[in-house]
Amino acid sequence: MKLMFIGADHEVTGSCHYVEACGKRFVVDFGMEQGVNVYENEELPVSAARLDFVLLTHAHIDHSGMLPMLYAKGFRGNVYATKATTDLCQIMLRDSAHIQEFEAEWRNRKARRSGKPEVVPLYTVEDAVHVMEHFVPCSYGKKILLHDGIDVRFTDIGHLLGSSSIEVWLREEDTERKLVFSGDIGNFNQPLIKDPCYTDTADYVIMESTYGDRFHGKHPNYVDELAEVIQETFDRGGNVVIPSFAVGRTQELLYYIRQMKEENLVKNHGDFKVIVDSPLAVEATQIFHKDVEETYDEEAMELVKKGVNPITFSNLHLSVTTEESRAINFDTESKIIISASGMCDAGRIRHHLKHNLWKSENTIVFVGYQAYGTLGRTLVEGAKEVKLFGENIQVKAKVLRLEGISGHADKNGLLRWIHEFQEKPEKVFVVHGEDQVCESFAECLRNEHGYDAKAPYSGDVFDLISERWIAWGSKELVKKKKRPVSNAFVRLKSAGERLQAVIDHNEGGANKDLAKFTDQILALCDKWDR
């Protein structure tokens, strides 16, 4: 019975934790690394084909984004997640795969001209579609038996539609351990979704620390602050460009803008235009209309009961096609452009920045976390010039960040969550924070609040029975990795790993069936042995 730290350790993205117990192997999250990473993520200690199942805290790509690659490498187990997370992953993983394929094709056009090896996508749209066939939607608050000795329960953690912390009960003979994976702990008083719920008991807690070193301060009046920014920008004749995560943050912004329009907070600009330029955001907004009684908070539900859609208003335009997106920057009317991605590392927002950054009348508004190494982080930190599509762009627009608009709890919110356990857990493992933030928050838990807390590195392994560390990660800094030259050969190797897993699963089968299986394998070997 052991817990291994794979990713998002002393880093914010690429979340993944590996557990072995009761004869089963599983991971909690399998996320994509975004931005510049400091430490190497650890490889899984077993092949993808040998994983039995996945538990998924929520749909954000830094927690779910590598699941299609897991499928491509032979994983065929179930992925357990809430219903809303399943719905969101249907669109988010497909969108991520499309980006992978598009960027690979773009790079390959250059590679072919220069005679360089072809770049292969991390995974394909087909992989994303197939992995979704293995999702098992789960309800909040219901204890689920996954295997003899393994039970789980999902709890609303208030970070995103469908987001959850996950309780995991493990029993081997006379030993029982309870792990709680916090997922991303939500901020309080967010629009639309409910506040985080708490968990009462745990032996071991694996908790995030994204904002473990800062405070959001007094809850701001987002509507008035954003209205003031819009007023000043429109008075200058400019556009307000908001890089926004397509899922969650975009819908919150629509909620705020509906309110400011209702209260006429932006003067002398009539029923101003708002454009959401993201096919993913458009699809996600439709999902936010489903199962509202389970997901919406009381304030949003009051609007629904009055027949008001909380995230729709007049002069809202949803841009889906490429032609619609291109036309936006030829429209001279002052407007709000909300576009993905939120960290500006991909997607249509980069085109809007190219057209708007160099004009002093415009304002670029950041409303979420910007990971180290992303274009968003570069702009927030005051860059005077950036490169977009091979062109140097002067930054003359006003760039600002609305403090406090975050789906993550601040330090107070994190402490509030951990203090709600009835008794102190045996240990608290601090993850999902930048290098020094993980250390400082773990130190705060130890020295100021009396917890046995540690910030592990990728590759560290903790034995849950003997309650001691049995392996240590290398703390190796990231090195530039070469992508494999042949995607087909990578998939062939993954198929071989899956074949071995299938062989192992057939141990103890009928001799007649095993003999037939053996003959089929040997025939394939004879055909392809060169």
Secondary structure by P-SEA (a helix, b strand, c coil): cbbbbccccccccbbbbbbbcccbbbbccbbbbcccccbbbbccccccccccbbbbcccccccccaaaaaaaacccbbbbbcaaaaaaaacaaaaaaaaaaaaaaaaaaaaaaaccccccccccaaaaaaaaaabbbbbccccccccccccccccccccccbbbbbbbbbbcccbbbbbbbbcccccccccccccbbbbcccccccccccccccccccccaaaaaaaaaaaaaaaacbbbbbbcccccaaaaaaaaaaaaaaacccccccbbbbbbccaaaaaaaaaaaccccccccaaaaaaaaacccccccccbbbbccaaaaaaccccccbbbbbbccccccccaaaaaaaaccccccbbbbbccccccccaaaaaaacccccccccbbbbcccbbbbbccccccccaaaaaaaaacccccccbbbbccccaaaaaaaaaaacccccccccccccccccccccccccccccccccccccccccaaaaaaaaaaaaaaaaaaaaccccaaaaaaaaaaaaaaaaaccc
